[in-house]
Amino acid sequence: MNRRNALWCLCGIGLAGLTRGVLAKTTLSSIPMKQHEIAMRAAIAMAAQNQSYPFGAVITNANSGVIVARGVNKTFENPLLHGEISTINNYVAQYGNKNWADLILYTTGEPCPMCMSALIWTGIGGVVYGSSIEAIKKSGIDAFIFTAKQINQGSNFSQTQLLGGVLESECDSLFMNRKRS
Ligand SMILES: [Zn+2]
């Protein structure tokens, strides 16, 4: 390595270190789409457990992609148990109330205001969803007019990273083909 290349190399290390310091956590856009899709497929698999309200979710470690908790809508049991809340509860039951910044929640449907607020309260590192609130409404499910982004922006104390539309068509068909009774 010549002197010039060595200098470039040092600059690169400096910039990488600075970027890590500023962001302090993994960004959703830096994670390969393949990793997002693997996690979303696991959320879709969970959704199969509730054919009327196919909201499935998983929580992963942002760095490794390993799934650490799973959940599904259980509102037949408790009206607060949306898929995201079930999954948050399952995570806390197993690991305790910690390491939130290193985690990402994946859900088949865009979080409602209750779940999005809960996710912000946890301090979770990121939230990824498949179907939009509009698509969920089209399937006949009641939904608030507020988007997850609006709830996120409504917080002046903490915000999380949001990414929508991952495996969107597969998630949309879950909702459109849901069991209606
Ligand atoms: Zn919800």
Residues whose N, C-alpha, C, O or C-beta is under 5 A from the ligand:
A	BS01	ZN	H82 P111 C112 M114 C115
